[in-house]
Amino acid sequence: RKAGENDSNATAPSKQRGPAARRKPNTAPPDESQNLYVKNLPPDFSAAKLANLFLQHGDVLSTKFVAAEPTAGRPAPTGLVRFATRAEAEAAMAQLNGVKLGGDGVGPATEPLEVSVAMSKEQREAQYAERKAAREERMEKR
């Protein structure tokens, strides 16, 4: 890899502690609640930085950083973080949702992070359809 390139995917650094450091890798299909979706990341972030941010809240198994693409409707970078357990993912979500990164004099602070449980495409489409139906119902009542 060339110097200065961002990682788009990364396995968490080997800072595992406690029982997680001794167990075999999790090969079972992930519980979707173990996967978090993170919005409003700084543009200079990477998968490794994302892992380091979330490692303090639990055993991070993997991360993915998705760069901003304004033409594709993604004005700010996003990321995905997979935790070993649902409890760790929930703790990280509670601690980091709404946190602003940056603003340390080097660069401007980001918008507050939006950390939520990652959903499959089918779940997102179903949620969108529900919201659309509810919105249309409210409009009909007016």
C-alpha positions in Angstrom: 0.0 0.0 0.0 1.2 3.5 -0.8 1.9 5.9 2.0 -1.1 8.2 2.7 -3.7 5.8 1.3 -6.8 5.2 3.5 -7.8 1.7 4.5 -11.3 1.0 3.4 -11.5 -2.1 5.5 -9.6 -3.1 8.5 -9.5 -5.7 11.2 -9.3 -4.2 14.6 -5.9 -3.6 16.0 -4.7 -6.4 18.3 -5.5 -4.5 21.5 -7.9 -7.2 22.6 -8.1 -7.7 26.3 -9.5 -10.3 28.7 -11.3 -13.4 27.4 -11.7 -11.9 23.9 -7.9 -12.1 23.4 -7.9 -15.9 24.1 -11.0 -17.0 22.2 -11.3 -18.3 18.7 -12.5 -15.9 16.0 -16.3 -15.5 15.9 -17.3 -17.6 12.8 -21.0 -17.6 13.6 -23.2 -15.3 11.5 -23.3 -11.9 13.1 -26.3 -10.8 15.1 -27.3 -7.7 13.2 -27.4 -5.8 16.5 -23.6 -6.4 16.8 -23.1 -4.2 13.7 -23.2 -0.4 14.0 -23.6 2.2 11.3 -21.8 5.5 11.9 -22.6 8.7 10.1 -20.8 12.1 10.0 -17.2 10.9 10.2 -14.4 13.3 9.4 -13.2 13.2 5.8 -9.6 12.2 6.8 -10.8 9.1 8.8 -9.9 5.5 8.0 -11.1 2.0 9.0 -8.1 1.9 11.4 -9.1 5.2 13.1 -12.7 4.0 13.2 -11.6 0.8 15.0 -9.5 2.8 17.5 -12.4 5.1 18.3 -14.7 2.1 19.1 -12.1 -0.2 20.7 -12.5 1.6 24.0 -16.1 0.3 24.2 -15.5 -3.4 23.4 -14.1 -6.1 21.3 -14.2 -4.7 17.7 -14.0 -7.5 15.2 -14.0 -5.4 12.0 -14.6 -2.0 10.5 -15.3 -0.5 7.1 -14.9 3.1 6.2 -16.9 4.5 3.3 -15.6 7.8 1.9 -17.9 10.7 1.1 -19.4 10.8 -2.4 -21.6 13.8 -2.8 -22.6 12.8 -6.3 -23.9 9.5 -4.9 -25.9 11.2 -2.2 -23.3 10.5 0.6 -22.1 14.0 1.6 -20.2 12.8 4.7 -18.1 9.7 5.3 -19.8 6.7 7.0 -18.6 3.6 8.6 -19.6 0.1 9.9 -18.3 -1.4 13.1 -18.8 -5.1 14.1 -18.5 -5.9 17.8 -18.1 -9.3 19.4 -21.3 -8.9 21.4 -24.6 -7.1 21.3 -23.9 -5.6 24.8 -20.6 -4.0 23.6 -22.3 -2.6 20.5 -25.1 -1.1 22.6 -22.6 0.4 25.0 -20.6 2.0 22.2 -23.7 3.3 20.6 -24.8 4.9 23.9 -21.4 6.5 24.5 -20.6 7.8 21.0 -23.9 8.8 19.5 -24.0 12.6 19.4 -20.2 13.0 20.0 -18.4 15.6 17.8 -15.0 14.7 16.5 -12.3 17.3 15.7 -12.5 20.9 16.8 -9.1 20.5 18.4 -7.7 23.6 16.7 -6.4 21.5 13.7 -9.7 21.3 11.9 -13.3 22.1 12.4 -15.5 19.8 14.5 -17.7 17.4 12.6 -21.4 17.2 12.8 -22.4 15.0 15.8 -21.8 11.3 15.1 -25.0 9.3 14.4 -24.4 5.8 15.7 -27.2 3.2 15.1 -27.7 -0.5 14.6 -26.9 -1.3 11.0 -29.8 -2.7 9.1 -29.9 -4.9 6.0 -31.2 -3.5 2.7 -34.5 -5.2 3.2 -34.9 -3.7 6.7 -34.1 -0.2 5.4 -36.6 -0.6 2.6 -39.3 -1.8 5.0 -38.6 1.1 7.4 -38.7 3.6 4.5 -42.1 2.1 3.3 -43.5 2.4 6.8 -42.4 6.0 7.1 -43.8 6.8 3.7 -47.2 5.2 4.5 -47.4 7.0 7.8 -46.5 10.3 6.1 -49.2 9.8 3.4 -51.7 8.9 6.1 -51.0 12.1 7.9 -51.3 14.1 4.7 -54.7 12.5 3.9 -56.1 13.5 7.4 -55.3 17.2 6.6 
